[in-house]
Amino acid sequence: MKRRFTENENKALFVLNPTSGVPPVNFIVSKELERRKKELSFFKSMTKEDTGSLIKQNFNNYDVFIAAGGDGTVHTVAAELVGSNKILGVLPLGSGNGFANEFGFKMNVRSLLADIRKAESVNIDVIEINENLCLNVAGIGLDSFVAHSFNNLKLRGFLPYVWLTFKTFLALRPFHVTIKSGGEVIVSEKLFVLTIANTRQFGNNAFIAPEAKPNDGIIDIVLIRPFPKILGSLFILRLFTKRINKSKYVRHIKTDKEIVIETDETRFHIDGEPIKISGKVVVRIKKEVLKVLKTSGYKYVNS
């Protein structure tokens, strides 16, 4: 879908999370946005509530809303745009930037403004998890335990995340999961990881669901069974080479049906943000309900 803006139109509203990523980088980006105030509008938002209110107040004034932050910021902005004709863009400033990586967004304001002027967009699916929006990946297990711990960590960035992941992996214990579809049990076993995927990666180009596409109407479920921890380095290699699904410890399920997950583990994450969910977890796919700005680096062929 394409619609070019005229010079007199408001092009985009940048919503900047000043706590995302590494402070010096965030400061530099903030100054760059201020320098380009004739080309764009931007606000700093400290909380999810502020972001939601800001977008609601300016909803009719802009056609493109840019989430300048990490996956959590992207999630918060997108939640206000689902089901509308407004376009989501991303200026990635987070630790993982999974969604931004998948759609070719770079930390380059000039390039992003060029994409905004073209005003091309793609329609993508979103996943609904107990009425919570999921754009990228969600789940239980190693990644969710890390998300909960990382949320309490004062340090940000890639290296603290790697250290915390390694520490969590060493202490990892399996949890039991039952998955039902149409009332029938399709999975009942102990796992290290259960991932619900709309796109391919956690972030930092770690591909947990290499076959996933965000516009195919399919929920991808990746199950990682308990494996000898001495194989941890091999799993890391498979993640970064898009070969995780080649492991005998991994099962990949695709479905367009509603599924129900039952587990005693409550520490979930949705798009990298920690969340606690008790009781049944209902997962549905909502087809092509979000418009995403098309970049020069967009690589999905079925767009």
C-alpha positions in Angstrom: 0.0 0.0 0.0 1.4 3.4 -1.0 0.4 7.0 -0.3 2.8 9.9 -0.7 2.7 12.8 1.7 2.6 16.4 0.5 5.0 18.9 2.0 2.3 20.5 4.1 1.1 17.3 5.8 2.2 16.2 9.2 4.4 13.3 8.4 5.2 11.5 11.6 5.1 11.6 15.4 8.2 10.1 17.1 7.5 8.8 20.6 10.9 8.5 22.3 11.5 6.3 25.4 14.5 8.1 27.0 15.3 5.0 29.2 15.7 2.6 26.3 19.1 1.2 25.4 22.4 2.8 26.3 22.0 6.4 27.6 24.7 8.1 25.4 23.1 6.7 22.3 19.7 7.8 23.4 21.0 11.3 24.1 22.5 11.5 20.6 19.3 10.4 19.0 17.3 12.8 21.0 19.5 15.7 19.8 19.1 14.5 16.2 15.4 14.5 16.5 15.5 18.0 17.9 17.7 19.1 15.1 15.2 17.8 12.5 12.1 19.4 14.1 11.1 20.9 10.8 10.7 17.5 9.3 9.1 15.7 12.2 7.4 16.0 15.6 8.6 14.1 18.7 7.8 13.7 22.3 9.5 12.0 25.2 7.4 9.5 27.1 8.4 8.0 30.5 5.5 5.5 30.9 3.2 3.3 29.0 0.3 5.3 30.2 1.8 8.5 28.9 2.5 6.9 25.5 -1.1 5.7 25.2 -2.5 9.1 26.1 -0.1 10.9 23.8 -1.1 8.8 20.8 -4.8 9.2 21.5 -4.5 12.9 21.8 -2.6 13.2 18.4 -4.3 10.3 16.6 -5.9 12.4 14.0 -2.9 14.7 13.5 -0.4 12.2 12.1 -0.5 9.2 9.7 2.8 7.6 10.9 3.7 6.9 14.5 7.4 6.1 15.2 8.3 4.1 18.3 11.8 5.3 19.3 12.9 2.7 21.8 13.0 -1.0 22.3 10.5 -3.8 21.7 8.5 -2.7 24.7 8.1 0.8 23.3 7.1 -0.7 19.9 4.5 -2.9 21.6 3.0 0.1 23.5 2.8 2.3 20.4 1.4 -0.6 18.2 -1.3 -1.3 20.7 -2.9 2.1 19.9 -2.7 1.6 16.2 -4.1 -2.0 15.7 -7.2 -2.0 13.5 -6.7 1.5 12.2 -5.2 3.0 9.0 -2.3 4.5 10.9 1.2 3.3 10.2 3.8 2.0 12.8 7.4 2.7 12.3 10.4 2.0 14.5 13.7 3.8 15.5 15.4 1.0 17.3 17.1 1.9 20.6 16.6 -1.2 22.7 18.7 -4.1 23.8 17.2 -6.7 21.4 15.2 -4.8 18.8 13.7 -8.1 17.5 10.7 -6.5 15.7 12.8 -3.7 14.2 15.4 -6.2 12.9 12.7 -8.2 11.2 11.3 -5.3 9.3 14.6 -3.7 8.3 14.4 -0.6 10.7 17.8 0.9 11.4 19.0 3.5 14.0 19.2 6.1 11.2 16.8 9.0 11.4 17.7 10.3 7.9 16.9 6.9 6.3 13.7 6.5 8.3 12.5 9.9 7.1 13.1 8.8 3.5 10.9 5.8 4.2 8.2 8.0 5.8 8.1 10.2 2.7 7.5 7.2 0.5 4.6 6.2 2.9 4.5 2.5 1.8 3.2 0.1 4.3 2.6 -3.6 4.8 -0.3 -5.3 6.7 0.8 -7.8 9.3 -0.9 -10.2 11.7 -0.8 -9.9 15.5 -1.2 -12.6 18.1 -3.6 -12.2 20.9 -2.7 -13.8 24.2 -5.5 -13.5 26.8 -6.3 -10.2 25.1 -2.7 -9.0 25.3 -1.2 -8.0 22.0 1.9 -9.8 20.7 3.7 -8.5 17.6 6.9 -10.5 17.7 7.4 -13.4 20.1 6.0 -14.4 23.5 6.4 -17.4 25.7 7.6 -19.2 28.8 10.9 -20.6 29.7 14.5 -19.4 29.5 13.7 -16.2 27.6 10.8 -15.3 29.9 12.9 -15.9 33.0 15.6 -13.7 31.6 13.0 -11.0 30.8 11.8 -11.0 34.4 15.3 -10.8 35.8 16.5 -8.2 33.2 13.5 -6.0 34.1 15.0 -5.6 37.6 18.6 -5.0 36.4 19.9 -1.5 36.5 22.3 -2.1 33.6 21.1 -2.1 30.0 22.5 -3.2 26.7 23.6 -6.4 24.9 26.4 -7.6 27.3 24.4 -7.5 30.5 21.7 -9.4 28.7 24.1 -12.1 27.6 25.5 -12.4 31.1 22.1 -12.7 32.6 21.0 -15.3 30.0 24.1 -17.5 30.8 23.4 -17.3 34.5 19.7 -18.1 34.0 20.5 -21.0 31.7 22.8 -22.7 34.3 20.0 -22.6 36.8 17.2 -23.6 34.3 14.8 -26.4 35.3 12.1 -27.8 33.0 8.4 -26.9 33.5 5.3 -28.9 32.4 3.0 -27.6 29.6 -0.2 -28.9 28.1 -1.4 -27.4 24.8 -5.0 -28.0 23.5 -6.5 -27.2 20.2 -10.2 -27.8 19.5 -10.5 -29.4 23.0 -7.9 -32.0 22.1 -4.4 -32.3 23.7 -1.7 -31.8 21.2 1.2 -31.3 23.6 1.8 -32.6 27.2 5.4 -32.6 28.2 8.2 -30.9 30.1 10.1 -28.1 28.3 12.9 -25.6 28.7 11.3 -23.1 26.3 7.8 -22.6 24.7 7.8 -19.8 22.2 4.7 -18.3 20.5 6.0 -16.6 17.3 4.6 -14.1 14.8 8.1 -13.3 13.4 11.3 -15.2 13.4 13.6 -13.8 16.1 13.9 -12.9 19.8 16.2 -10.0 18.9 19.9 -9.5 18.1 19.4 -11.9 15.2 18.7 -14.9 17.4 16.2 -16.8 15.2 13.9 -19.0 17.4 11.3 -19.5 14.6 13.1 -19.4 11.2 10.0 -20.3 9.2 7.6 -17.7 10.8 6.1 -15.0 8.7 4.1 -12.0 10.1 1.5 -12.0 7.4 0.6 -15.6 6.8 -2.3 -16.0 9.3 -0.3 -18.7 11.1 0.8 -19.0 14.8 4.2 -20.6 15.0 4.9 -22.6 18.3 8.4 -23.7 19.0 9.0 -26.2 21.8 12.4 -26.9 23.2 12.6 -30.1 25.3 15.1 -30.5 28.1 18.6 -31.2 26.7 22.0 -31.7 28.2 23.4 -28.3 29.2 26.7 -29.2 27.7 25.0 -28.7 24.3 24.1 -25.0 25.2 26.8 -23.6 22.9 25.4 -25.7 20.0 21.9 -24.3 20.6 23.3 -20.8 20.5 25.0 -21.5 17.2 21.8 -22.9 15.8 19.8 -19.8 16.9 22.1 -17.4 15.1 22.3 -19.5 12.0 18.5 -20.1 11.6 18.9 -23.8 12.2 17.3 -24.2 15.7 14.5 -26.3 14.1 17.0 -28.9 13.0 17.6 -30.1 16.5 16.0 -33.3 17.7 15.1 -31.5 20.9 13.0 -28.9 19.1 9.4 -29.3 17.8 7.8 -26.7 15.5 4.0 -26.5 15.3 2.1 -24.3 12.9 -1.6 -23.5 13.3 -4.3 -21.0 12.4 -6.6 -22.3 15.2 -7.1 -21.0 18.7 -4.9 -22.9 21.2 -5.1 -23.1 25.0 -1.9 -23.4 27.1 -2.0 -24.8 30.6 1.0 -24.7 33.0 1.9 -23.9 36.6 4.6 -21.6 35.4 3.4 -18.0 35.6 6.5 -16.1 34.3 5.7 -15.2 30.7 7.0 -12.6 28.4 5.2 -10.8 25.6 7.5 -9.0 23.1 10.3 -9.2 25.6 8.2 -7.5 28.4 7.8 -9.6 31.6 4.2 -10.5 32.5 2.7 -12.9 35.0 -0.2 -15.0 33.8 -2.1 -17.6 35.9 -4.6 -20.1 34.7 -5.4 -20.9 31.1 -3.7 -19.0 28.4 -5.7 -18.5 25.2 -3.8 -17.7 22.0 -5.4 -16.5 18.8 -4.2 -15.0 15.5 -5.7 -11.7 14.2 -5.0 -11.4 10.5 -3.5 -8.3 8.9 -4.7 -5.8 11.5 -1.6 -3.6 11.8 0.1 -1.4 9.1 3.9 -1.3 9.3 6.1 1.2 7.5 7.9 -0.5 4.6 11.6 0.1 4.7 14.3 -0.5 2.1 15.5 -3.4 4.3 12.1 -5.2 4.4 12.8 -8.8 3.4 9.5 -10.8 3.8 8.6 -12.0 0.3 4.9 -12.6 0.9 4.0 -8.9 1.7 
